[in-house]
Amino acid sequence: MSAAMPRVAREIRITMILALATIAIALYLGRIGSYLLFHSLAEIFSVAVACGVYMVSWNFRERDTPESRNLAYLGIGFLFTAILDIFHLLTYHGMGVMDPYRDFATKFWLAARYLQTASLLVFAFALRTRFRPPYRALFAAFGGATILFILLILRWDAFPTAFVEGVGLTPFKIISEYAISSLLAVALLLILRSRMSEPLVARLLAASLGLTIASELLFTLYIRSDGLANQLGHYLKIAAFFLTYQALIAHQVRKRLAIIRELEAARQDLEAKKAALLEVNAAKDKFFSILAHDLRNPLSGVQTVAELLAGRYEELSEAERRKFAGMLRDGADQSLALMNSLLLWVRAQTGRIPWEPERIDLALASEEAILQLRAVAERKKVRLECAVPHGTQAYADGNMVATVLRNLIANALKFTPSGGLVRVRSESSNGHLATSVTDTGVGIDAEDLDKLFRIDAHLSKRGTEGEAGNGLGLILCREFVEKNGGRIWARSKPGEGSCFTFTLPRP
């Protein structure tokens, strides 16, 4: 992000320079053809920018922040400045709208500059102080001043003469330009001393004011309305309004577009998370429906056997009673194992299982898990081996790793027939420890490998001696391994056994 910002700023500066150069060349070409065309293009550009400043600042005032209100004040003043600049354009010598020998154009020029200066002063004072005039008051003040200027110039002919063709500027015009320049300098100092939240906007506005002051000073030097000083003054005015456009229109629009892009990215991210959440919820719904079915089967069997024993106990032989009692025990064991696994999974999902990572000895943990399952292995006549080198250490939660090892070894025993082998081994792999539990069991079909750790698949099969399963063991293994920063996967071929591998970080 930090590396991209200078590049973006550089691109903006290059774009500004190219755009300003294009405008200057276009105006110069217009000047070659006709000074009236040059003047009209220059004034139309400044009017367009002034109206744009009003529209952008007025529509962004709804943010109701100090800076948005200050920009709205400036926009209101620029709107009425644009109206007077339009009168200046239409009454200019050669336009054929008004009497060319009446000094309307220069008078409207001064009136527009007075109004522009007033709006910049209001903006600058609002930046530096708590000056917060109501919008209606500003509309009334600037609107009233605009109407008054129009009446003074066109209706009452009471505005002082500013320019005499063939003679030049009057003292009133020159003094007015110096007064305007002085007031603009005050506004410039206030803006430079203000602490705007966007320094780029402050710098662009300050540069615009500097060019405006230079433009006003040039307008004290010309004798002919199409003279060089007048022409250079219009160039500087164009440059000043261009910087104002960059500060108050282009920059604000770019900023809003960036916000829109961020909001759109956030919306897409939210939609993706929503879709993932719906998918997870659907998977859990399916998972619980399967679990309910799995839990109902042993309980239904227990209930049936219990009713049989209770109703026909005296009629049953001792062998039958022992058989049914064994069925009750198996059903109860299966239901209890399922409930324990389910409760452990729920605790993992709700974060109620504490995660306390530490250095653990994988060899010791593997030997303890093998010891707990030794009786099952001896009953099935399956050989258990631990090939984890002593001193092999990982950084993980010891209880979770013990649960993973017990589940994987128990699962291997379940699907390994008599005379088979289950081995636990560990080795380094890409900065992690990869621990594997391999067996010489029945193996897993290729289409079932992808379902082993998925909650929505719930793959559960009986072992080589009819041992029941609930499908939760491997799901718990994945939860606990990923909680400790590792991953788990399986490789298998039917009839050749399986290999379950999980990684853990090294200390």
N, C-alpha and C positions, 0 to 999 in steps of 0.2 A: 504494500500500500504506500509506504513512504517513498519507495523507489519510483512509483508511478506518478506521484504528485508533481515532481519537477518536470517530467515529460509532458504531462497535461498542461502545466502552466506555460511551458515553452511553446507548445502547439497553439495555445490561445494567443500568445504574444505574436507569433508568426502570422496567424490568421488576421489579427488586428492590423498589423503592418500592411499586409497584402490588401486587405479591404480598404484601408485608408488611402493607399497608393492608387488603387483602382478608382476610388471616388475622385481623387485629385486629378488624375489623368482625364477622366470623363468630363470634369468641370473645365479643365484647360481646353479640351477639344471643343466644348461648347463655347468657351470664350473666343476661340479663333473664329467661329462662325458668327457669333453675336454676343455682345456683352449682356444684352437683355436675357438671352437664353441662359448664360452662365449665372446671372443673378437669380433668375427664376428657379433654376435647379438647386442652387445653394439654399434659397429660402424654403423651397418645398421640402428639402431634406431636414432642415432644422424644425420645421413645423411637424413633419412626420415623427421625428424623434420626441419632440415635446408632447405630442398626443400619445405616443407609445408609453412615455414615462408616466403620464397620468393613468392610462388604462391598467398598466402593470401594478403600479403602486396602490391604486384605488382598490383593485381586486384582491391584493395581498394584505390589505389593512385588516381583514377578518382574523388574522393571526393574533391581533390585539397585543402585540409586544411594543415596547417603546420605539424600536427602530422601524417597525412596520407603520406606526402612526407618523413618525417623522418623515418617512418617504411619502406617505399620503399627503402630508402638508406640501412637500415639494411638488408632487404631481398636480395638486390643485392649482398652484401658482403657474406651473408650466402650461396647463390647459389654457388659461386666459392669456398667457404670453403668446401662445400659438395663434390665438384669435387676432391679437394685434399684429403679429407678424404676417398673417394673411392679408390684413388691410395694408400693411407696408408693401407687400408683394403686388397687390392689385392696383395700388395708386402710384407705383413706380413709373418713372418717366419712360414712355414708349409702350406701356401696356394698353393705353387708349381707354381706360376706365374713367379717369378723372382728368381735370384740367392740368396739363403737363407743366404749366407755369405757376401752379400753386404748390407750396412746399408740403404737400401731404405726406409723401413717402418718408422723408427724414423725420417729420414729427411723429409718425407712427413708429418709426425705428426707435426713437428716444423713449416713447411711451412703453414699448415692448421691453426695452432694456431696464427701465425703472421697475416694471412689474417682475421681470425675471430676477433682478437684484433683490427685490423685496422677498420673493419666494425663497431665494437662497439664504437670506438672512434669517427668515423664520425657521428654516430647516436647521441652520447652524446653531441658532440660539436654543432650539429644542434639543439638539444633541448635547449641549453643554449645561443646560439648566433643566428645571422641571416645568418649563413652559409648555403647556398642553392646551392650546386653544381648541374649542369645539370645531368640528368639520363645517357645521353650518355657518359659523362666524367667519371662517376663512372663505367659504364660497361667497358669502355676502360681501366681504371686504374686497376680494379680488374681482368679483363680478361687478360690484359697484364702481371700482376704480376703472375697469375696462369700459363700462358704459360712459363714465365721466370723461375719459380720454377721447372716446369717439365723438361725444357731444362737443367737447372743447375744440376738436380739430375740424370736424365736418359741419357741425350745426352752428356753433357760436363763433367760430374762427378766433378763439381766445387763447390758443396755444401759441407761445412765442415762436417767432421765425427761427429756423435752425440752419437753413441753407439757402443761399442766393446763387442761382445759376450764373456762371461766368465770374462771380466774385469769390465764392467759397463759403466756408462755415462761419456762422455768427458766433459772437462771444458766448451766447447762451448755450449753443451746441457744444462748444469746447469745454466750458465749465461743467456742463452736465456730464460729459464723457469722463472728465477727471473725478467728478463726484461719484459717478457709478463705479469707476475703477477703484476708488478708495473704499467704498462700501463692499465691493467684491473682495478686496484684500482683507477686510475685517472678517467676512464670511470664511475666507480661506484659512486664516489663522485659527478661527474657532473650530473648523473641521480638523485641522492638523492636531489641535490639542484635545480633540474628543477621543473617546475610546470606543470606537465602533467594534462590534463583534466580528465584522468582516473587514480586515485591514485592506484587502484588495479594493473593495468599494471605496473606502476612504481615500486611498491613493489615486484611484481613477478620478474621483470627484475633485480632489485637490489639483490634479493636472489639468482637468477641464476648466477649473476656475482660473488657473494661471494663464491658459491660452485665451480665455475670455477677456481677462484684463489686458493682455497684449493686443487682442483684437480691438478693444475699445480705444486703446491709446493710438492705434493706427488710424482709427476713424476720426482722430483730431487733426490729421495731416493732409487730407485730400482737398483739392479745389474743384476738380471735376468728379461727377458722380460715377464715371467709368474709369477713373484714374487708377494708377498702380497701387496706391495706399488703400484705396477702397477695395480693390481686388484682393490684395493680401489680407486685409481685414476679414473679408468673407471666407478666405481659405482657413484662417485661424478659427473663425466661428464654426465652420464645418468640422474642423478637427476637435474643437471643444465639445460640440454636440455629439460627435462620434464617441468620444470618451464617456460622455454621459450615457449614451446608449449602451456602451459596454458595461458600465457600472450598474445601471438601474433597469436595464431590459435584458440584455444577453446574459449577464451573470445571474440575475434572479431566475430567468427561465432555465438556465443550465442547472442551477441548484435545485429547482423544483423537479426537473426531469430526473436528476440523480435520486431525489427522494422517491419519485414514482418508481424508478427502477429498483430501489431498495425495497419498497413496499411490495412490488411485484415478485421480487425474489423471495421475500418473507412469505408472501401468499402461496407461492409455489411450494416452498419448504413446508408450510403448514398443511397444504393439501397432501403433500407426500407423506407427512407424518400421520395425517388423518387416515389416509388410505392404508398405511402400515398398521395403524392402530386397529382399524376395522378388520384387517386381515388377521391380526393377532387375536382379536376378540372372537372372530369366526372360528379360528383354529382352536381356541380354548373351549368354545362352546362344543365343537365336535369332540374335542378331547374329553371333556367332562361327560358327554353323552356316552362315549365308549367306556369310560371308567364306571359310570353308573351301571352299564350292562355287565361289565366284568365283576363288579361288586355284587350285583343281584344274583348272578349264577351260583357262586359258592354259598351265599346266604340262603338261596332257595333250596340248594342241596342239603344244607344243614337243617333247615326247617323240615324238609321231607323226611330225612333220617330220624330227626328228633320226634316227629309225630309217629313214625313207625315204631320207634322204641317205646314211646309212651303208650301207644295203643295196643301193641302186641308183645310187650316185654316177656310175659309168662310163656307165650307160645314159641318164642325164638330159642334156638339152641345156644349153648355157650359160645360156639364158634361164630355163629351169626351175630351174637351180641358184640363179640370182640371186633368182628368185621365192621359193623355199623359204628362202633365207638371210634375205630380208626378213621372212618370216613368223617365223623364229626370233628375229630382232631385235625385232619387235613383241611377240611373246609374252614375251620376256625383259624388255623395257621395262615391259610391263603388270604382270608379276609383281613386278618390282623396285619400281614405283610403289606397288603395293598393300602390299608389305612395309614400305616406308618410312613410308607413312601409318599402317599398323597399329602400327609401333614408336613412332611419334610419339604416337599416341593412347594407347597403353599407358603411356608415360612421363608423359603428362598425367594419366592416371587415378591413377597411383601417386605423384604429386607429385614426380617426379624432374626435371621441367623447372623451372629456377629462375624465379621471378617477381620481376623487378626493375623496378618502375614508375619512370618518369622523364618529363621533358618531351620530347615528340617532335614533330617537324614533319611533320604529315600530308601536306602538299604534297610534301615531299621523299620520304617513304615511298611515296606513291602513284606518283611518277615513277620510283623505283627498281623497284617491282613491274612497272610498264608496260615499263620497259627490259628486264627479264628475259624478258618474254613477247612482245617486239616481233617476234622471228623467227617465232613461231607465228602472230601476227596478219598478218604480211606474206605468209606462205605461204597463209593462207586468204583473203587480200585483205579483211581486216576492219580498219576504222579504230579506233585507240585514242586517246582524249583524256583529259587530266587537267584538270579544272575546279576543283580545290581551290585556294583563294586562298593565295598564299605568306604564310608567317607563321602559318598556322592551326596551333595547338598543342593537344595532348591530353596527359593524364597517364596513361600506360599502359606496359606492357612492350613495348619496341620490336620484339623478335624475334617476339613473339606477333602484334602488329599487322601486321608484314610478312607472316607466314604467312597471316593472314586475308585481306589484300589480294590476295596471289598466288592463293589458292584461289578467291576470288570472281571475279577477272578471268579466270583460266584456265577457270572454269566458264562464264562468259559467252561467252568465245571458242569454247568447245566447242559451244555450242548456237546460235551466230550464223552464218548462212550468208554466203557471199561477197558483198561489197559492203555489209555491215552496219556497225554502229557500237557500240562499247563505251565508255561514259563513266564516269569517276570524279569525284564532286563531294562537297562537304562544306558543312554549314551549322549554325548554332547552333540548339539545340532544348531548351528547358526546362533550361538550365544545363549541357547536355551538347553534344557535337559529334556530329551525325548524318552519317555518311559513307555514300554510296550508290554502288553499281555497277549501272548500267543497260545494257541491251542491246536490240537490235532483232531478237532471235532468235525461235525457234519458240514460246517461251512454255511455260507449265506448266498442266496441267489443274487445275481448282479442287480436285478430290478429292485431288490429290497435294501441294498446298501444305502441308497439315498434317503430311505425312510427311517433309518435307525435313530437319528437324533432329532427328528421333526415331531413337534407336538401334535400336528394335524394328521400325522400318519398313524401313530400309535401301533407300531408293529409288535405283536406279542405272540410267541409260539411256545409250545410245550417242549421240554427237554427230552433227552434220549431215554429217560425213564419216566416220562410223563410229568415231569416237574412243571408246575404252573408258573406263569410270569404275568407281570402287569404292564410291562412296557415303560414304566416310569424310571427304571434304574439308569438307562442310558441318557435319558433326558436330564436327570439330575447330574449325571457326570458332565454333560456339556455345560450346564449352568455353572457348576463349581469350577470347572477348568477355565472357562471364559472369565469368571469372576476374578481368578488369579492371574489373568493376563496371558493365558495359553489358548491352545485350540486342540480339538480332538477329532480323529478320523479313524476309519476302519478299512482294511483290505481283506478280501476273502474269496475263496473259490469253493463251490460245493464239493464236498468229499475230501477237501484238503485242509480244512481248518480255517481259522480266522486270526487276524492280528489287529488289536485295538491299540492305538498310540495316542498319547496326549503329551503336550509340552508344558513346561513350567519355566519361569525365569530363574536364572542363576543368581545367587546372592552377590 
